[in-house]
Amino acid sequence: MSDPEPGKDREPGKRRVVLWRHGQTRWNVERRFQGKTDIPLDETGLQQARRAARLLAALRPTALLTSPLQRASDTAQALATITGLPVAQDRDLVERDGGAWEGLTNQEIRERYPAEYAAWQPPGGETSAQVAKRVSAAIERALDDLPPTGLLVVASHGAALRLGMCGLLGLPEQHWDNLGGLANCCWSVLSERRGGEGWRLVEHNAGTLPEPVLSDDRAVNGT
């Protein structure tokens, strides 16, 4: 008897994925474009991660995946400490490559690169479509191993998660900016549609604190 096709034994409409942005960093506060630069959480960010982890643990996650950049991996570790889950890493979950913008403040980018700022395309960096493709593919790989009623938590970055989410939802690129940015240590929840035919956004930017969203993402900084 041959093995069933991948996914055929999966109960439809039961899997969920939580897309969790990392806690605050010093560069967030300074409104510097972080991109792939490996900036750690500040003390506020560590506190945010611990607070959010207590809330997310109540959802009883079954798998935990993170970007290897320390601001995301340390955020994920806060949840791993409570749940005992192992933390897997995927390089494709890192933040958007900001090219020449990395380390610059939002004001510096606006002044030095006005045309690129208007298009929100960092010189030497990734396009939105490239980010959406690699991040959604990383999430889909992890979801392939998720049990029928499993809950995957993905710790990553603001632009990476928003664009990856757009890819998972199958939104046309001209509508990607309609989805707002994620605040530090907040999350969005996607549930599998009935029949296993794609994903539905059921919560967005949950856990928001009464603070502004500070991010590399166009949905926050673009005009």
C-alpha positions in Angstrom: 0.0 0.0 0.0 1.5 3.3 -1.0 1.9 6.2 1.3 -0.8 8.9 1.1 0.0 12.1 -0.7 1.4 14.8 1.6 -1.4 16.6 3.4 -4.1 14.1 2.4 -4.5 12.9 6.0 -4.7 16.5 7.4 -8.0 17.6 9.0 -8.9 20.7 6.9 -9.3 24.1 8.4 -7.6 23.3 11.8 -4.0 24.4 11.5 -3.1 28.0 12.7 0.0 30.1 12.4 1.0 33.1 14.7 3.3 35.6 13.1 5.1 37.3 16.0 7.2 40.4 15.6 10.3 40.7 17.8 10.5 43.1 20.7 11.9 46.6 20.7 15.5 47.5 19.9 17.5 50.6 20.4 17.5 51.1 16.6 13.7 50.9 16.6 13.5 53.8 19.1 16.0 55.8 17.0 14.0 55.0 13.9 17.0 53.4 12.1 16.5 50.9 9.3 17.7 47.6 10.7 17.2 45.2 7.8 19.7 42.3 8.1 21.9 44.1 10.7 21.9 42.0 13.8 20.7 44.4 16.5 19.8 42.9 19.9 16.7 43.6 22.0 16.9 46.5 24.5 15.6 46.1 28.0 12.1 47.1 27.0 12.2 44.6 24.2 13.1 41.8 26.6 10.3 42.7 28.9 7.9 42.8 25.9 9.0 39.4 24.8 8.4 37.9 28.3 5.0 39.5 28.5 3.9 38.4 25.0 5.3 34.9 25.6 2.9 34.5 28.6 0.0 35.4 26.4 1.0 33.2 23.5 1.7 30.2 25.7 -2.0 30.1 26.5 -2.7 29.3 22.9 -0.7 26.0 23.4 1.6 26.3 20.4 3.0 23.0 19.0 5.9 24.4 17.0 8.2 27.4 17.2 10.2 28.9 14.3 12.4 32.0 14.3 14.6 34.2 12.2 18.3 33.6 13.3 18.8 37.4 13.9 19.1 37.8 17.7 16.3 40.2 18.2 13.9 37.6 16.8 15.6 34.5 18.3 15.7 36.0 21.8 12.0 36.9 21.4 11.3 33.3 20.5 13.4 32.0 23.4 11.0 33.7 25.8 8.2 31.5 24.6 10.4 28.4 24.4 11.4 28.9 28.1 7.7 28.8 29.1 6.5 26.0 26.7 9.6 23.8 26.5 9.3 23.7 22.8 12.5 23.5 20.7 13.3 26.5 18.6 13.9 25.9 14.9 15.6 28.6 12.7 15.2 29.5 9.1 17.5 32.0 7.4 14.7 32.9 5.0 12.8 34.6 7.9 15.4 37.4 8.3 14.3 41.0 7.8 14.2 42.7 4.4 17.7 43.5 3.1 17.9 47.3 3.4 21.0 47.7 1.2 22.3 51.3 1.5 19.6 52.2 4.0 20.7 50.0 6.9 21.8 52.0 9.9 20.2 55.2 8.6 17.4 57.0 10.3 14.1 57.5 8.5 14.8 61.2 8.2 18.3 60.4 6.6 16.7 58.0 4.1 14.1 60.6 3.2 16.7 63.3 2.6 19.4 61.2 0.8 17.2 59.0 -1.2 13.9 60.9 -2.0 13.0 58.9 -5.1 13.8 55.5 -3.6 12.0 56.5 -0.4 8.9 57.4 -2.4 9.0 54.0 -4.0 10.2 52.3 -0.7 12.9 50.5 -2.6 16.3 50.5 -0.8 19.3 50.8 -3.2 21.1 47.4 -3.2 18.3 45.9 -1.1 15.4 43.5 -1.8 12.1 44.2 -3.4 8.9 43.7 -1.6 8.1 40.8 -4.0 11.4 39.1 -3.2 10.7 39.3 0.5 7.2 38.1 0.3 8.3 35.0 -1.8 11.1 33.9 0.5 9.3 34.5 3.8 6.0 32.9 2.7 8.0 29.9 1.4 9.8 29.5 4.8 6.5 29.5 6.6 4.9 27.0 4.2 7.9 24.7 4.7 7.3 24.7 8.4 3.6 24.3 8.0 4.1 21.1 5.9 5.4 19.4 9.1 2.6 20.8 11.4 0.1 18.2 12.7 -3.5 18.6 11.6 -4.6 20.7 14.6 -1.1 22.3 15.2 -0.3 25.9 16.0 3.0 27.3 14.6 4.5 30.4 16.1 6.9 32.3 13.8 9.1 35.0 15.4 10.5 37.3 12.8 10.5 41.0 11.7 8.0 43.7 10.8 8.4 44.0 7.0 9.3 40.3 6.6 6.1 39.2 8.4 3.7 41.6 6.8 5.0 40.8 3.3 5.2 37.1 4.0 1.6 37.3 5.3 0.5 38.9 2.1 2.1 36.1 0.2 0.4 33.4 2.3 -3.0 35.1 1.8 -2.5 35.4 -1.9 -3.2 39.1 -2.0 -2.3 41.0 -5.2 0.8 43.1 -4.8 -1.1 46.4 -5.4 -3.0 45.7 -2.2 -0.1 44.8 0.1 0.1 48.3 1.6 -3.5 48.0 2.7 -2.3 45.7 5.5 -0.8 47.8 8.4 2.5 47.2 10.1 3.1 45.1 13.2 4.1 46.8 16.5 7.0 45.5 18.5 6.2 42.1 20.0 2.7 42.0 18.5 1.3 39.3 16.4 -1.1 38.2 13.7 -3.0 34.9 13.5 -3.9 33.0 10.3 -6.1 30.0 10.3 -6.4 27.4 7.5 -9.5 27.8 5.4 -12.1 25.0 5.2 -10.9 22.3 2.9 -7.3 23.4 3.3 -7.6 25.9 0.5 -5.4 28.7 1.7 -5.3 30.9 4.7 -7.6 33.5 6.4 -6.4 36.4 8.6 -8.3 36.2 11.8 -6.3 38.6 14.0 -3.9 41.4 13.1 -1.5 43.3 15.3 -2.8 41.6 18.4 -1.3 42.6 21.8 -0.7 46.2 20.6 0.5 48.5 23.4 -0.4 52.2 23.4 2.8 53.1 21.6 3.6 54.0 17.9 4.6 51.2 15.5 8.4 51.5 14.9 9.5 49.5 11.9 11.5 49.2 8.7 8.2 48.6 7.0 6.7 50.8 4.3 3.3 50.3 5.8 4.6 52.3 8.7 7.1 54.7 7.1 6.0 55.0 3.5 3.8 57.7 2.1 
